[in-house]
Amino acid sequence: MLAALFMLNAMNYVDRLLFGVTQELIKEDLGLSDFQLGLLGGPAFALLYIIAAFPIARIAERGNRVTIITAAFATWSAMTALCGLAGNFLQMLIGRAGVSIGEAGCAPPSHSLISDYFPPAKRTTAMSIYGAAGPVGALTAAIAGGWFAQHYGWRSTFLVCGFVGIMAALLFRLTMREPVRKSVTSRPTFLATIHLLMSKRSFLAVAASGAVAGFASYSNHQYMVSFLMRAHDLQVGSAAAVLGFATGGIGIFITLITGPLIEGGRSRFPGIRTWLPSLGLIWSGCAFCAAFMVQDMALAIGLLLAASFGQHFYMPAMYTLAQDVAPPTMRATAAALLIALISLVGYGLGPPVIGLLSDIFAQIAMVTHGTTVSECAAASSAACSEASADGLRLSLSLGSICFIVAGLLFWLSGRTIEKDMHVEV
């Protein structure tokens, strides 16, 4: 089951991140601005994701989670394929929203299944394995997606990815079975569940940390390929490869060792589950800020890779904490609440705000480079390209400060985590 959920989650991230990998090609084809790209990468995905996550999670508390995941998997894969047929901003907006509805049915029931299979002492390692699917998906989207888009176009890339996902969804349903649940005489209402979770200070601190980190993380994922193409003149395949190794290659390793590090070190360092992710986030924020501002390409790529080493500790610890503080009948809803908060700030605000700032800073930079908005709109030039690169460079660097804020918030969760833990019976 864990292996199957791993593969499903990897496909989840492939479909989610493929837009960011190919967005420079989409921008040119559909004539979009950075702000419009931000809307497609952020609110178009986040809004319906948040709305759909809670009812799906409540159904997962009682229903067959394997069936729910299968239906969600097939839905987002079909909508990914439809994105490849979009001819304008509105059609792409509808396609991205459809992807979000499907993906809302992935994480909450998956987290609930993992918590049923693994006791608290082994849950962080299990979540680390499941969470490593994110970097695997990022690596696949970047390397395979970037190469395929460069050679066959972005439309074919979306169509092929969607078809593969539909076939995988059918295979998942035919091979997986729902485990037998413990009998429960009563289940809490939705409002009672939300009230209990929100009363736990460690949950609130970690949720706030994840949301703020998501603002920077999702923005970086969406615009990093664009940044490398504009600021350092890389082709889409090469730029996507850098993104893949930074968020995928390094991320796989760090995410997988997070569980054993935390569970093995808790006897000697009781607070490791909070201070290790905290230090990692602060390190990432400093390194990303520098990476986006330096002019030398080799140094910039080196800093991007260095920043990624600290970025991946927090997610397994964050999702495990959400499951540890929730009773068994609330775990899918706990995952949905955490993901909703992260999506609201991370996806809902991150990409559009960074995109808008990029457009504003680029317009300011045009004056420095001796051109104007109207001239760039009429015909692109070297000055226009440099101004566009400078705008994105500065907006991404400012956004990466959020990693530092997130690290401080994660550290605060350690003050009440032991008191908030749910005792397994």
ROVEXLO-717922 format. One record per atom (N, C-alpha, C, CB): residue in three letters; x, y, z. Coordinates in steps of 0.2 Angstrom, whole numbers, plus 5000, padded with zeros to 4 digits. Glycine has a CB too. Layout:
% residues N
ALAXYZ
...
% end
This chain:
% residues 425
MET500449945000
MET500050005000
MET500450065000
MET499550005006
LEU501050065004
LEU501450125004
LEU501750134998
LEU501950115010
ALA502050084994
ALA502350094988
ALA501850114983
ALA502550024985
ALA501150094983
ALA500650114978
ALA500550194979
ALA500050074979
LEU500450214986
LEU500350284987
LEU500950324985
LEU500150284995
PHE501550294986
PHE502150334984
PHE502050354976
PHE502750294985
MET501950304972
MET501850314965
MET501350354963
MET501750244961
LEU500750354967
LEU500150394965
LEU500350464967
LEU499550374969
ASN500750474973
ASN500950544975
ASN501450574970
ASN501150544982
ALA501850534967
ALA502350554963
ALA501950584956
ALA502850504961
MET501450544954
MET501050574948
MET500750634950
MET500650514946
ASN500450644956
ASN500150704959
ASN500650764957
ASN499950694966
TYR501250754959
TYR501750814959
TYR501950824952
TYR502350804963
VAL501950774948
VAL502150784941
VAL501550824937
VAL502150714937
ASP500950804938
ASP500450844935
ASP500350914938
ASP499750814936
ARG500550924944
ARG500450984948
ARG501051034945
ARG500550984955
LEU501651004945
LEU502251054943
LEU502451054936
LEU502851024947
LEU502051014932
LEU502151024924
LEU502051084922
LEU501750964921
PHE501551124924
PHE501451194922
PHE501951234923
PHE500751214925
GLY502351234929
GLY502851284930
GLY503451264925
GLY503151274937
VAL503551204924
VAL504151184919
VAL504051204912
VAL504151104919
THR503351204910
THR503251224903
THR502951294902
THR502751174900
GLN502951334907
GLN502551394907
GLN502851454902
GLN502551424914
GLU503551444901
GLU503851494897
GLU503551484890
GLU504551494897
LEU503451414888
LEU503251394881
LEU502451414881
LEU503251324880
ILE502051404886
ILE501351424887
ILE501251494886
ILE501051394893
LYS501751534890
LYS501651604890
LYS501751634883
LYS502251634894
GLU502251614879
GLU502351634872
GLU501751614867
GLU503051604869
ASP501551554868
ASP501051524864
ASP500351564865
ASP500951454865
LEU500151574871
LEU499551604873
LEU499551674874
LEU499251564879
GLY500151704874
GLY500251774875
GLY500051804882
GLY499851814870
LEU500351774888
LEU500151784894
LEU500651824898
LEU500051724898
SER500451864903
SER500951894907
SER501151854913
SER500651964910
ASP501651874917
ASP501851844923
ASP501351834928
ASP502551874926
PHE500951894929
PHE500351894933
PHE499851834931
PHE500051954934
GLN499651834925
GLN499251784923
GLN499551714924
GLN499051794915
LEU500151704923
LEU500451634924
LEU500351624932
LEU501251634922
GLY500451674936
GLY500351664943
GLY499651644945
GLY500551724947
LEU499151674942
LEU498451654943
LEU498351584941
LEU498051704939
LEU498651564935
LEU498551494933
LEU498951444938
LEU498851484926
GLY499551464940
GLY499851414945
GLY499651414952
GLY500551434944
GLY499351474954
GLY499151484961
GLY498351474962
GLY499351544963
PRO497951534962
PRO497251534963
PRO496851484959
PRO496951594962
ALA497051474953
ALA496651424949
ALA496751354951
ALA496951424941
PHE497251344955
PHE497351274958
PHE497151274965
PHE498051254957
ALA497251324969
ALA497151324976
ALA496351334978
ALA497451384979
LEU495951374974
LEU495351384976
LEU494851324977
LEU494951434972
LEU494751294971
LEU494351234971
LEU494751174975
LEU494251204964
TYR495351174975
TYR495751124979
TYR495551124987
TYR496451134979
ILE495451184989
ILE495251204996
ILE494551184997
ILE495451274998
ILE494151204993
ILE493451194993
ILE493251114993
ILE493051224988
ALA493651074989
ALA493451004988
ALA493750964993
ALA493750984981
ALA494350984996
ALA494750945001
ALA494350925007
ALA495350985003
PHE493950965010
PHE493550955016
PHE493050905015
PHE493251015019
PRO492550915010
PRO492050855009
PRO492350795008
PRO491550875004
ILE492850795004
ILE493250725002
ILE493550695008
ILE493750734997
ALA493850735012
ALA494150715019
ALA493550685023
ALA494450765022
ARG493050715024
ARG492450685028
ARG492150625025
ARG491850745029
ILE492150615019
ILE491950555016
ILE492450495017
ILE491850565008
ALA493150515017
ALA493650475018
ALA493650445025
ALA494350505017
GLU493350485030
GLU493350465037
GLU492850405038
GLU493150515042
ARG492450395033
ARG491950335034
ARG491950295028
ARG491250365034
GLY492150315022
GLY492050275016
GLY492650235014
GLY491850325010
ASN492650215008
ASN493250175005
ASN493750215002
ASN492950125000
ARG494350225006
ARG494850275004
ARG495150254997
ARG495350275009
VAL495250184996
VAL495550164989
VAL495050194983
VAL495550094989
THR494450184984
THR493950204979
THR494050284978
THR493250184980
ILE494050314983
ILE494050394983
ILE494750414980
ILE494050424990
ILE495250384982
ILE495950404978
ILE495950384971
ILE496450364982
THR495650324969
THR495550314962
THR495250364958
THR495250244961
ALA494650374960
ALA494250424957
ALA494550494956
ALA493550434960
ALA494950514962
ALA495250574962
ALA495850574957
ALA495550594969
PHE496250524957
PHE496750514952
PHE496550514945
PHE497150444953
ALA496050484943
ALA495750484936
ALA495550554934
ALA495250434935
THR495250584939
THR494950654937
THR495550704936
THR494550674943
TRP496050704940
TRP496550754939
TRP496950734933
TRP497050764945
SER497050674931
SER497450654925
SER497050674919
SER497550574925
ALA496350664919
ALA495950684913
ALA496050754912
ALA495250664914
MET495950794918
MET496050874917
MET496750894915
MET495850904924
THR497250854917
THR497950874915
THR497950864907
THR498450824918
ALA497650814904
ALA497650804897
ALA497250864894
ALA497350734895
LEU496650884897
LEU496250934894
LEU496651004894
LEU495650944898
CYS497151014899
CYS497551074899
CYS497951074892
CYS498051074905
GLY498151024890
GLY498551024883
GLY498151044877
GLY498750954882
LEU497451054878
LEU497051074873
LEU496851144873
LEU496451024872
ALA497051174879
ALA496851244880
ALA497151294875
ALA497151274887
GLY496651344872
GLY496851384867
GLY496851454870
GLY496351384862
ASN496751474876
ASN496751534879
ASN496751534886
ASN496151584877
PHE496851594890
PHE496951594897
PHE496351564901
PHE496951674899
LEU495751574898
LEU495151554902
LEU495051474901
LEU494451584899
GLN495251444896
GLN495251374895
GLN495751344899
GLN495351354888
MET496351374900
MET496851344904
MET496651354911
MET497551384903
LEU496351404913
LEU496151414920
LEU495651364922
LEU495751484921
ILE495151344918
ILE494651294919
ILE495051224920
ILE494151284914
GLY495551214915
GLY495851144916
GLY496251144922
GLY496351144910
ARG496651194924
ARG496951194931
ARG496551184937
ARG497451254931
ALA495951214936
ALA495451214942
ALA495251134942
ALA494851254941
GLY495151104937
GLY494951034937
GLY495450994939
GLY494751014930
VAL496151004938
VAL496650964941
VAL496650974949
VAL497350994938
SER496451034951
SER496451044958
SER495951004962
SER496451114960
ILE495350994959
ILE494850954962
ILE495050884962
ILE494150964957
GLY495350854957
GLY495550784958
GLY496050774963
GLY495850764951
GLU496550824963
GLU497150814968
GLU496950824975
GLU497650864966
ALA496350864976
ALA496050864983
ALA495950804986
ALA495450914983
GLY495750754982
GLY495650684985
GLY496250634985
GLY495150654980
CYS496850664985
CYS497450624986
CYS497650624993
CYS497950644981
ALA497950674995
ALA498250675001
ALA497850655008
ALA498550745003
PRO497250685009
PRO496950675015
PRO496850595016
PRO496250705016
PRO496550565011
PRO496450495012
PRO497050455012
PRO495950465007
SER497550475009
SER498250445009
SER498550445016
SER498650475004
HIS498550505019
HIS498850515026
HIS498450475031
HIS498750585028
SER497750465030
SER497350425034
SER497550355034
SER496650435033
LEU497650325028
LEU497850255027
LEU498550245030
LEU497850245019
ILE499050285029
ILE499650275032
ILE499650275039
ILE500150335029
SER499250315042
SER499150325049
SER498850255052
SER498750385052
ASP498450225048
ASP498150165050
ASP498650105050
ASP497550145046
TYR499050105045
TYR499550055044
TYR500150055049
TYR499850055037
PHE500350125051
PHE500950125055
PHE500850165062
PHE501450175051
PRO501150135067
PRO501150165074
PRO501550225074
PRO501350115079
PRO501350265079
PRO501750335080
PRO502450335079
PRO501550365086
ALA502750275082
ALA503550275082
ALA503850265076
ALA503750215087
LYS503450245071
LYS503650235064
LYS503350275059
LYS503550155062
ARG502950325061
ARG502550355056
ARG502950415053
ARG501950395060
THR503450445056
THR503850495052
THR504150465047
THR504250525057
THR504450405048
THR504850365042
THR504350355037
THR505150305045
ALA503750325038
ALA503250315033
ALA503050375029
ALA502650275036
MET502950435033
MET502750495030
MET503350525025
MET502550545035
SER503950505028
SER504550525024
SER504650495017
SER505250515028
ILE504450425017
ILE504450385011
ILE503850415007
ILE504350315013
TYR503350425009
TYR502750445005
TYR502950515003
TYR502150455009
GLY503250555007
GLY503350625005
GLY503950635000
GLY503550665011
ALA504350585000
ALA504950584995
ALA504650574988
ALA505350524996
ALA503950554987
ALA503650554980
ALA503650624978
ALA502950524981
GLY503550674982
GLY503550744979
GLY504150764975
GLY503450794985
PRO504750754978
PRO505450764975
PRO505450724969
PRO506050754979
VAL505250654969
VAL505250614963
VAL504850644958
VAL505050544965
GLY504250664960
GLY503750694955
GLY504050754952
GLY503150704958
ALA504450794956
ALA504750854953
ALA505250844949
ALA504950904959
LEU505650794950
LEU506250774946
LEU505950744939
LEU506650724949
THR505450704940
THR505150674933
THR504850734929
THR504650624935
ALA504450774932
ALA504150834929
ALA504650874925
ALA503750874933
ALA505250894929
ALA505750934926
ALA506150904921
ALA506250954932
ILE506450844922
ILE506850804917
ILE506450784911
ILE507250754921
ALA506050734913
ALA505650704907
ALA505150754904
ALA505250644910
GLY504850794908
GLY504350844906
GLY504650904902
GLY503950874911
GLY505250924904
GLY505650974901
GLY505950954894
GLY506151004905
TRP506150894894
TRP506450864888
TRP505850854883
TRP506850794889
PHE505350824885
PHE504750814881
PHE504450874878
PHE504250764884
ALA504450924882
ALA504150984880
ALA504651024875
ALA504051034886
GLN505251014876
GLN505751044871
GLN505751014864
GLN506451044874
HIS505650954864
HIS505650914858
HIS504950904855
HIS505950844859
TYR504450904859
TYR503750884856
TYR503250944857
TYR503550824858
GLY503450994861
GLY502951044863
GLY502551034869
GLY502451054857
TRP502351084872
TRP501951084879
TRP501351044879
TRP501951144882
ARG500951054873
ARG500351024872
ARG500350944873
ARG499951044866
SER500850914869
SER500950844869
SER501150814876
SER501450824863
THR501550854879
THR501750834886
THR501150834891
THR502250894889
PHE500750874891
PHE500150874895
PHE499650814893
PHE499750934895
LEU499550804887
LEU499150744884
LEU499450684886
LEU499050754877
VAL500050674885
VAL500350604887
VAL500350594894
VAL501150604884
CYS500550644898
CYS500550644906
CYS499850624908
CYS500750704909
GLY499350654905
GLY498650634907
GLY498450564906
GLY498150684904
PHE498650544900
PHE498450474898
PHE498750424903
PHE498650464891
VAL499450434904
VAL499750384909
VAL499450384915
VAL500550404909
GLY499250444918
GLY498950444924
GLY498250404925
GLY498750514926
ILE497850414919
ILE497250374919
ILE497350294919
ILE496850394913
MET497850274916
MET498050204916
MET498250184923
MET498550184911
ALA498650224926
ALA498950214933
ALA498350204938
ALA499450264935
ALA497850254937
ALA497250254942
ALA496850184941
ALA496850314940
LEU496850164935
LEU496450094934
LEU496850044938
LEU496350084927
LEU497550044937
LEU497949994940
LEU497949994948
LEU498649994938
PHE497850054950
PHE497850064958
PHE497250034960
PHE497850134959
ARG496650044957
ARG496050014959
ARG495949944959
ARG495450044955
LEU496249914954
LEU496249844953
LEU496749804958
LEU496449824946
THR497249834961
THR497749804965
THR497649814972
THR498449814962
MET497349874974
MET497349894981
MET496749874985
MET497549964982
ARG496749864991
ARG496149844995
ARG496149895001
ARG496149774997
GLU495549915003
GLU495449955009
GLU495549915015
GLU494649985009
PRO495949935020
PRO496049895026
PRO495449895031
PRO496649925030
VAL495449845035
VAL494849845040
VAL494949895045
VAL494749775043
ARG494449935047
ARG494549995052
ARG494349965058
ARG494150055049
LYS494550005064
LYS494349985070
LYS493650015071
LYS494750025076
SER493249975075
SER492549995075
SER492450065080
SER492049945078
VAL492050115077
VAL492050175081
VAL491250185082
VAL492350235077
THR491050195089
THR490350205090
THR490150275088
THR490250195098
SER490550325088
SER490250395086
SER490850425083
SER490050435093
ARG490650475079
ARG491150515075
ARG491050585076
ARG491150495067
PRO491550625077
PRO491450695079
PRO491150735073
PRO492050725081
THR490850785074
THR490550825068
THR491150865065
THR490050875071
PHE491050895059
PHE491550935056
PHE491850995060
PHE491350955049
LEU491351025063
LEU491451085067
LEU491851065073
LEU490851125069
ALA491651015076
ALA492050985082
ALA492750965081
ALA491650925086
THR492850935075
THR493550915073
THR493950975072
THR493450875066
ILE493651025068
ILE494051095067
ILE494251125073
ILE493651135062
HIS493751125078
HIS493851165085
HIS494451125088
HIS493251165089
LEU494451065089
LEU494951025092
LEU495651035089
LEU494750945092
LEU495651035083
LEU496351045079
LEU496551115080
LEU496251025072
MET496151165080
MET496351235080
MET496551255087
MET495851275077
SER496351215092
SER496451225099
SER497151205101
SER495951195104
LYS497451165097
LYS498151135098
LYS498651185095
LYS498251065095
ARG499051225099
ARG499551275097
ARG500051245093
ARG499851305103
SER500351185094
SER500851155090
SER500551145082
SER501051095092
PHE499951125082
PHE499651125075
PHE499551185072
PHE498951085076
LEU499351235075
LEU499351305072
LEU499951335070
LEU498951355077
ALA500551325074
ALA501151345073
ALA501451315066
ALA501651335079
VAL501351245066
VAL501651205061
VAL501251225054
VAL501551135062
ALA500551235055
ALA500151255049
ALA500351325046
ALA499451255051
ALA500451365051
ALA500751435049
ALA501351435045
ALA500751485055
SER501851395048
SER502551385045
SER502451355038
SER502951335050
GLY502051295038
GLY501951265031
GLY501651315026
GLY501551205032
ALA501151355028
ALA500851405024
ALA501351455021
ALA500251445027
VAL501751485026
VAL502251535024
VAL502851505020
VAL502551565030
ALA503051445021
ALA503551415017
ALA503251395010
ALA503751345021
GLY502651375010
GLY502351365004
GLY502251424999
GLY501651335005
PHE502251485002
PHE502251544998
PHE502851544994
PHE502151605003
ALA503451534997
ALA504051534994
ALA504151474990
ALA504651544999
SER504051414992
SER504151354989
SER503851354982
SER504051294993
TYR503151364982
TYR502751354976
TYR502951404971
TYR502051354978
SER503051464974
SER503351514969
SER503951504966
SER503351584973
ASN504451474970
ASN505051454967
ASN504951394962
ASN505551434972
HIS504551344963
HIS504451294959
HIS504151314952
HIS503951244962
GLN503651364952
GLN503351384946
GLN503851434942
GLN502751424948
TYR504251474945
TYR504651524941
TYR505351504941
TYR504551594945
MET505551454944
MET506351444943
MET506551424936
MET506551384948
VAL506151394932
VAL506351374925
VAL506351444921
VAL505851324922
SER505851484923
SER505851544919
SER506451594921
SER505151584921
PHE506551594928
PHE507151634930
PHE507751604926
PHE507251624938
LEU507951544926
LEU508551524923
LEU508551534915
LEU508651444924
MET507951534912
MET507951544905
MET508051624904
MET507251524902
ARG507751664908
ARG507851734907
ARG508451764909
ARG507251774910
ALA508651744915
ALA509251774918
ALA509951744916
ALA509251774926
HIS509851684914
HIS510551644912
HIS510451614905
HIS510651594917
ASP509951624901
ASP509951604894
ASP509951534893
ASP510451644891
LEU509651494898
LEU509651424897
LEU509051404893
LEU509651384904
GLN509051344889
GLN508451324886
GLN508051284891
GLN508651274880
VAL507451274889
VAL506951244894
VAL507151184896
VAL506251244890
GLY507451134892
GLY507651074895
GLY508251074900
GLY507951034889
SER508751124899
SER509251134903
SER509051164910
SER509851174900
ALA508551214909
ALA508351244915
ALA507951204919
ALA507951304913
ALA507551154916
ALA507151114920
ALA507551054923
ALA506651074915
ALA508151044920
ALA508550994923
ALA508851024930
ALA509150974919
VAL509051084930
VAL509251114936
VAL508751114941
VAL509451194935
LEU508051134939
LEU507551124944
LEU507451054947
LEU506851154941
GLY507551004942
GLY507450934944
GLY507950914949
GLY507450894938
PHE508550934948
PHE509050914953
PHE509050954959
PHE509750924950
ALA508851014959
ALA508751054965
ALA508151034970
ALA508651124963
THR507551024967
THR507051004971
THR506850934971
THR506351044968
GLY507150894966
GLY507050824965
GLY507550784968
GLY506850804958
GLY508150784964
GLY508750744966
GLY508950754973
GLY509350754962
ILE509050814976
ILE509250824983
ILE508650814987
ILE509550894983
GLY508050834985
GLY507450824989
GLY507350754991
GLY506850854985
ILE507450704986
ILE507250634987
ILE507750614993
ILE507450594981
PHE508350624993
PHE508850604998
PHE508650635005
PHE509550624996
ILE508550705005
ILE508450735011
ILE507750705014
ILE508450815011
THR507250705010
THR506550685013
THR506650615016
THR506050685007
LEU506950565012
LEU507050495015
LEU507450495021
LEU507350455009
ILE507950535022
ILE508250525028
ILE507950565034
ILE509050555027
THR507450605033
THR507150645038
THR506850605043
THR506650695035
GLY506450555041
GLY506150505046
GLY506650475051
GLY505750455042
PRO507150435048
PRO507650405052
PRO507950445057
PRO508050365048
LEU508150505054
LEU508550555058
LEU508150575064
LEU508750615054
ILE507450595063
ILE507050625068
ILE506950565073
ILE506450655066
GLU506750505071
GLU506550455075
GLU507150425079
GLU506150395071
GLY507750425075
GLY508350395079
GLY508650445084
GLY508850375073
GLY508550505082
GLY508850555087
GLY508350585092
GLY509050615083
ARG507750565093
ARG507350595098
ARG507550575105
ARG506650575097
SER507850515106
SER508050495113
SER508550535115
SER508250415112
ARG509050555111
ARG509550605113
ARG509450675112
ARG510250585109
PHE509050695107
PHE508850765106
PHE508050765105
PHE509150785099
PRO507750775111
PRO506950775111
PRO506650825106
PRO506750785118
GLY506950875105
GLY506650935101
GLY506850925094
GLY506850995104
ILE507150875092
ILE507450875085
ILE506850875080
ILE507850805084
ARG506250855081
ARG505750855076
ARG505550925075
ARG505150815079
THR505750975079
THR505551045077
THR506151085075
THR505151075083
TRP506751075079
TRP507251125077
TRP507651105071
TRP507751125083
LEU507651035069
LEU507951015063
LEU507551045057
LEU507950945062
PRO506951045056
PRO506551075051
PRO506651155051
PRO505851065051
SER506651185057
SER506751255058
SER507351275055
SER506651275065
LEU507951245057
LEU508651265054
LEU508651255047
LEU509151225058
GLY508351205044
GLY508351195037
GLY508051245033
GLY508051125035
LEU507451275036
LEU507051325032
LEU507451385032
LEU506351335036
ILE507751405038
ILE508151465038
ILE508751465034
ILE508351475046
TRP509051405033
TRP509651405029
TRP509351415021
TRP509951335029
SER508851385020
SER508551385013
SER508451455011
SER507951345012
GLY508051495016
GLY507951565014
GLY508551605013
GLY507551595020
CYS509051595017
CYS509651635015
CYS509951615009
CYS510151625021
ALA510051555007
ALA510351535001
ALA509951544995
ALA510451455001
PHE509251544995
PHE508851564989
PHE508951634988
PHE508151534991
CYS508851674993
CYS508951744992
CYS509551764988
CYS508951784999
ALA510151734990
ALA510751744987
ALA510751724980
ALA511351724991
ALA510451664979
ALA510451624972
ALA510151664967
ALA510151554973
PHE509551694969
PHE509251734964
PHE509551804962
PHE508551744966
MET510051824966
MET510251894965
MET510951894962
MET510351934972
VAL511351834963
VAL512051834960
VAL511951834952
VAL512451774962
GLN512451864949
GLN512551864941
GLN512851804938
GLN512851934939
ASP513251774942
ASP513651714939
ASP513251654939
ASP514351704943
MET513151624933
MET512651564932
MET512951504937
MET512651544925
ALA513551494937
ALA513751434940
ALA513651444948
ALA514551424939
LEU513851504950
LEU513651514957
LEU512951514959
LEU513951584959
ALA512551544955
ALA511851544956
ALA511551474956
ALA511451584950
ILE511751424952
ILE511551354952
ILE511751324958
ILE511751324945
GLY512451334960
GLY512651304966
GLY512251324972
GLY513451324967
LEU512051394972
LEU511751414978
LEU511051384978
LEU511651494978
LEU510751374972
LEU510051344972
LEU510051274974
LEU509851344964
LEU510651234973
LEU510651164975
LEU510851164983
LEU511251134971
ALA511251214985
ALA511351214992
ALA510751234996
ALA511851274994
ALA510351274993
ALA509651294997
ALA509251234997
ALA509351354993
SER509251194992
SER508751134992
SER508951084998
SER508751104986
PHE509551085000
PHE509751045006
PHE509351055012
PHE510451045007
GLY509151115013
GLY508751135020
GLY508051135019
GLY508951195022
GLN507751135013
GLN507051145011
GLN506651085013
GLN506951165004
HIS506851025013
HIS506450965013
HIS506350935020
HIS506750915008
PHE506650955025
PHE506650925031
PHE505950935034
PHE507150955036
TYR505550995033
TYR504951015037
TYR504350975035
TYR504851085036
MET504350955028
MET503650925026
MET503450855030
MET503650915019
PRO503950805030
PRO503750745034
PRO503650765041
PRO504350695033
ALA504050805044
ALA503850815051
ALA503250855052
ALA504450865054
MET503050895047
MET502450935048
MET501850895047
MET502450995042
TYR501850845042
TYR501250805041
TYR501150755046
TYR501350775034
THR501750725049
THR501750685054
THR501450715061
THR502450655056
LEU501650775062
LEU501350805068
LEU500550815067
LEU501650875069
ALA500350835061
ALA499650835060
ALA499250775062
ALA499450865053
GLN499550715060
GLN499250655062
GLN499350635069
GLN499550595057
ASP499850655072
ASP499950635079
ASP499550675084
ASP500750655081
VAL499350735082
VAL498950765087
VAL498150755086
VAL499050845086
ALA497950715080
ALA497250705079
ALA497050635081
ALA497150715071
PRO496550625084
PRO496250555085
PRO496150525078
PRO495550555089
PRO496050455078
PRO496050415072
PRO495450445067
PRO495950345073
THR494850465071
THR494250485067
THR494350555064
THR493650475071
MET494850585065
MET494950655063
MET495550665058
MET495050705069
ARG495950605057
ARG496550615053
ARG496450635046
ARG496950545053
ALA496050615042
ALA495950635035
ALA495750715035
ALA495350595032
THR495350735040
THR495150805041
THR495750845043
THR494550815046
ALA496150815047
ALA496750855050
ALA497250865044
ALA497150815055
ALA497350815039
ALA497750825034
ALA497450875029
ALA497850755030
ALA496750875028
ALA496450925023
ALA496450995026
ALA495650905023
LEU496351005033
LEU496451065035
LEU497151095034
LEU496251065043
LEU497651055036
LEU498351075035
LEU498451095028
LEU498851025037
ILE498251055023
ILE498451065016
ILE498051125014
ILE498251005012
ALA497451135016
ALA497051195014
ALA497351255016
ALA496351185017
LEU497651265022
LEU497951325024
LEU498551335020
LEU498151315032
ILE498951285019
ILE499551285015
ILE499351305008
ILE499951225015
SER498851275005
SER498651294998
SER498451364998
SER498151244996
LEU498051385003
LEU497751455003
LEU498351505002
LEU497351465009
VAL498851505006
VAL499351555006
VAL499851535001
VAL499651555013
GLY500051465001
GLY500651444996
GLY500451454989
GLY500851374997
TYR499851414987
TYR499651424980
TYR499251484978
TYR499251354978
GLY498751494983
GLY498351554982
GLY498651624981
GLY497851554987
LEU499151634985
LEU499451694986
LEU500151694983
LEU499551724993
GLY500551644984
GLY501251644982
GLY501351664974
GLY501551574983
PRO501151614969
PRO501351634962
PRO501051694960
PRO501051574958
PRO500451714961
PRO500151774958
PRO500551834961
PRO499451784960
VAL500651834968
VAL501051894971
VAL501751904968
VAL501051884979
ILE502051844967
ILE502751844965
ILE502751864957
ILE503051774965
GLY502251844954
GLY502151864947
GLY501951934946
GLY501551824943
LEU501551964950
LEU501352034950
LEU501952074951
LEU500752044955
LEU502352054957
LEU502952094959
LEU503452094953
LEU503252064965
SER503552034950
SER503952024944
SER503752074938
SER503951954941
ASP503152084937
ASP502952134932
ASP503052204934
ASP502152124930
ILE502952214940
ILE503052284942
ILE503752304942
ILE502752294950
PHE504252254945
PHE504952274945
PHE505252274938
PHE505252214949
ALA504952234934
ALA505152234927
ALA505052304923
ALA504852174923
GLN504452334925
GLN504252394922
GLN504752454925
GLN503552414924
ILE504952444931
ILE505352494934
ILE506052484931
ILE505452484942
ALA506252424930
ALA506952404927
ALA506952424920
ALA507052334927
MET506452434916
MET506452454909
MET506752524909
MET505752454906
VAL506652564914
VAL506852634914
VAL507652634914
VAL506652674919
THR507852584918
THR508652584919
THR508952554913
THR508752534925
HIS508552514909
HIS508852484903
HIS508652524897
HIS508652414902
GLY508352584898
GLY508252624892
GLY507752614887
GLY508852634888
THR507152584890
THR506652564886
THR505952574890
THR506652494884
THR505352564887
THR504752574890
THR504252514889
THR504452644887
VAL503752514893
VAL503252464892
VAL502952454885
VAL502652474898
SER502752514882
SER502452514876
SER502952494870
SER502252584874
GLU503652504871
GLU504152484866
GLU504152404867
GLU504752524867
CYS504152384873
CYS504252314874
CYS503652274872
CYS504452294881
ALA503052304872
ALA502452274870
ALA502452274862
ALA501852314873
ALA502752324859
ALA502752324852
ALA503252274849
ALA502852394849
ALA503852274852
ALA504352224849
ALA504852214855
ALA504752254843
SER505052144856
SER505452134861
SER506152144859
SER505452054863
SER506552164864
SER507252184863
SER507752154868
SER507352254862
ALA508352164868
ALA508852144873
ALA508652174879
ALA509552154871
ALA508552244879
ALA508352284885
ALA507752254888
ALA508352354883
CYS507252234884
CYS506652214887
CYS506752144891
CYS506152204882
SER507152104888
SER507352034891
SER507652044897
SER507751994886
GLU508152094897
GLU508552104904
GLU508152134909
GLU509152154902
ALA507652174907
ALA507152204912
ALA506752154915
ALA506752264909
SER506452104911
SER506052054913
SER506452004918
SER505852014907
ALA507051994916
ALA507451944920
ALA507651984927
ALA508151934917
ASP507752044927
ASP507852084933
ASP507252084938
ASP508152154932
GLY506652094935
GLY506052094939
GLY505952024942
GLY505452114934
LEU506051974938
LEU505851904941
LEU506451894947
LEU505851854936
ARG507051914945
ARG507551904950
ARG507451934957
ARG508251924947
LEU507251994957
LEU507052034963
LEU506452004967
LEU507052104962
SER505951984963
SER505351964966
SER505451894969
SER504751954961
LEU505851854966
LEU505951784969
LEU506451794975
LEU506251734964
SER506851834975
SER507351844981
SER506951874987
SER507851894979
LEU506451914986
LEU506051944991
LEU505651884994
LEU505652004989
GLY505351844989
GLY504851794992
GLY505251744996
GLY504551764986
SER505851734994
SER506251674998
SER506351695005
SER506851664995
ILE506251755007
ILE506251775014
ILE505751745018
ILE506251855015
CYS505251725015
CYS504751685019
CYS504951615022
CYS504151675014
PHE505451585019
PHE505751525022
PHE506051545029
PHE506351505017
ILE506351595030
ILE506651615036
ILE506051625041
ILE507051685036
VAL505551665039
VAL504951665044
VAL504651605046
VAL504451715041
ALA504551555041
ALA504351495042
ALA504751455047
ALA504251455035
GLY505351455046
GLY505851425051
GLY505751445058
GLY506551435049
LEU505651505059
LEU505451535066
LEU504851505069
LEU505451605066
LEU504351505064
LEU503651475066
LEU503651405068
LEU503151485061
PHE504051365064
PHE504151295066
PHE504451285072
PHE504551255060
TRP504951325074
TRP505351315080
TRP504851325086
TRP505851365081
LEU504351375085
LEU503851385090
LEU503451325092
LEU503451445088
SER503251285087
SER502851225088
SER503151185093
SER502751195082
GLY503751185094
GLY504051135099
GLY503951155106
GLY504851135098
ARG503651205108
ARG503451225115
ARG502851195117
ARG503351305115
THR502451165113
THR501851135115
THR501651065112
THR501251185114
ILE502151045108
ILE501950985104
ILE501850925109
ILE502550965100
GLU502250915114
GLU502150855118
GLU501450855122
GLU502650855124
LYS501250915124
LYS500550925127
LYS500050905122
LYS500450995130
ASP500150925116
ASP499550915111
ASP499550845108
ASP499750965105
MET499950805109
MET500050735106
MET499350695108
MET500650705108
HIS499050665103
HIS498550615105
HIS498850555107
HIS498050605098
VAL498550525112
VAL498850465115
VAL498450405112
VAL498750455123
GLU498850355108
GLU498550305105
GLU498250255110
GLU499050265100
VAL497650225109
VAL497350175113
VAL497250115109
VAL496750195117
% end
